[in-house]
Amino acid sequence: MRKKQIIGWLALCGIVLAGCTTGGSTSDSGSSKSSTKQEFNVVVQQEMPTADLSVATDTISFSALNNVYEGLYRLDSENKPQAAGASELATVSDDGLTYTLKLREDAKWSNGDPVTAADYVYGWQRTVNPKTASEYAYLFESVENATEIINGEKAVDQLGIKATGDYELEIKLTKATPYFQYLLAFPSFFPQNQKEVEKEGDNYAKTSDNAIYNGPFTLEGFDGPGTDTEWSYKKNDQYWDADNVKLDTINVSVVKESSTSLNLFQDGQADDVILSGELAQQMANDKAFVSQEDGRTSYLEYNQRKADSPFKNAKLRQAISYSIDRDALVTNVLGDGSIASTGLIPKNLTFGPDGTEFTKASGTLVSYDADKAKTLWAEAKSELGIDSLSFDIIASDDDSTKKVVEYIQNAIQENLDGITVTVTPVPFSVRLDRSSSGDFDVVMGGWGADYADASSFTDLFVTGNSYNRGQWSNAEYDKLNTAAGSTDVTNPEKRWTDLLDAEKVIMDEQGVTPVFQKAEAHLRATKVKDVVVHSAGAQYDYKWAYIEE
């Protein structure tokens, strides 16, 4: 491929993600496939919860959607938005409130229909429509009238996006939004074909046959959300830049045990697998080993929905946090390059007006201190009027996560006498459903940045946000986040201080308990080149990938 056609490894505002090794193949690792066959076999750890752009919330789904759909923008190797479905970058008004875009006139859906401005208008309206119940609708709140539509106060056709021609869009915002250009590259903002959605009705996107696609690949063999363990991406011949898409097929299989994944890789049945713990450490010197740092924080969230919930007690939450030795966890349990959290915001996600990295500015806001944990637990028992406490932690049932929550279970019980912790591993989609409905005591979850800004995390825990699963609430925190997104949005220094102060508020109270910043340890066949990793949620983009001949 010509150099200018290769999108390199993505660094999201400083997050450096290691790419494939460029040498030959390892000792038999992933080498049984013909190097001329443009077919890539990938193993993931969880089932895909949904293939619907409007309702997707997770990394597995977004990885798929990034490959089979395309939005107005894509991010390049330097984290700069580049035109994709748009023919050029937007013209933005001086006040930052109006975006005018022209679309590619050669872009098509996989059924041959043209991709038009009306498809973007419909897709955005469908996502903010309260009937869709999209948990990501809040990302549109900077768009004119979006908040009122989400709240059922205005009709969806009042949303601040309109087609001014078949291939022209006008977007109006209610406030200047520093990260809005990144949202135009995010799947929730991709186009949707109204005719196809309405034809399929309730079955839309339930299987790969119930949708059409405008990305470099089409989704094939997907038989149902949350249950299917195999699907694939097939090259989309209708894609406007199909000549530069090198892979013909990406086969995806769900395998939850690292040992099974390793066997598949070594037997040549998989070209890309994820390892953790001892296996990741054992394979760290293999030529195929790749550790990819991710802009994702894994954390414990406490259910505070009921008035009598013991987790409303800040000292209890603080005691649990201090009982966890995060350094030992990432070193001895994960071993995949993940790092211990020092706060809510992951390292190297975002930088201040003077270039200071966020976690350096915020300092260490969570740490391990067994003595302090014991003291806080004693105070919590006194305030709650209890001598003991039993609770359950739900978590995804992949091999890595099960080991993490077992470690946390042991740490809490060892350091906090009188607490009994049970662990309930469940399928990924079940964990998401139970988190949303509040059917948990404590949940081991996490968040990957949707855009390169601390607000991608701090917005989650504002009172009333759909992702505030435990319903922690703090008026000062809400005030700081509101200021960062409104009165201070055009003042970089004030906005930076707002976000730092907001993180300090939630960490002082341990509204949620950050545990580690996720990385993924891969074995990837060295013959596979130029997979792009979007660090927001570890989304994989195979558009430019190919098998080295």
Number of C-alpha atoms within 10 A of each C-alpha: 10 6 7 7 10 18 18 19 21 23 25 27 19 16 21 16 22 15 19 23 18 15 10 13 17 17 11 12 24 25 21 14 17 12 14 11 14 18 21 24 21 21 23 19 23 23 23 27 25 23 25 20 26 25 19 20 20 19 19 22 22 25 20 24 28 25 25 27 24 25 23 28 25 21 22 19 16 14 18 16 18 20 22 21 29 23 18 15 18 21 13 15 11 7 8 17 17 22 18 17 24 22 23 21 16 14 23 21 22 22 12 14 13 19 24 25 25 22 19 23 26 20 20 25 27 23 26 28 22 16 10 14 14 20 18 18 25 19 19 23 17 20 22 20 22 28 19 16 21 24 11 14 11 15 14 22 15 14 24 21 25 19 18 14 13 15 18 18 22 20 19 21 21 16 19 18 16 14 14 17 20 19 21 19 24 22 25 25 24 26 25 30 22 15 9 14 18 11 12 14 10 10 13 18 22 18 19 19 16 18 22 22 26 29 29 31 31 27 25 18 17 22 17 18 18 15 16 17 20 18 21 21 24 20 22 24 19 22 25 19 15 15 9 16 20 18 22 18 20 21 18 21 21 19 22 22 16 21 16 13 25 23 14 19 26 20 15 17 20 27 28 25 26 28 30 26 21 17 17 25 19 12 18 20 10 12 20 25 26 25 22 22 25 30 31 26 28 21 19 25 27 27 23 21 15 12 8 10 13 20 23 21 17 15 21 22 24 23 27 25 26 23 25 25 18 23 17 14 22 23 17 14 21 27 24 28 22 24 22 24 26 22 26 28 29 28 24 21 24 22 20 15 12 8 8 12 17 21 21 12 13 17 12 13 17 22 19 17 15 21 14 15 24 18 13 21 25 19 15 22 18 11 13 16 9 12 12 12 13 10 13 15 21 25 26 24 20 20 18 20 20 19 17 18 22 16 17 25 19 16 19 22 15 14 21 23 14 16 17 16 18 13 18 16 18 16 17 21 19 17 21 20 12 15 24 16 10 19 15 21 20 24 27 25 19 19 24 23 23 22 24 23 21 21 20 17 22 20 22 16 23 22 16 12 14 17 19 21 26 28 22 22 17 16 9 13 22 18 13 23 22 16 15 23 20 17 12 18 19 16 12 15 13 16 22 20 17 22 26 20 17 24 23 19 17 22 21 15 17 26 26 23 26 28 29 24 27 27 24 21 26 24 28 27 30 23 24 24 20 21 20 26 25 25 28 23 23 24 22 20 20 25 24 19 22 23 20 16 10
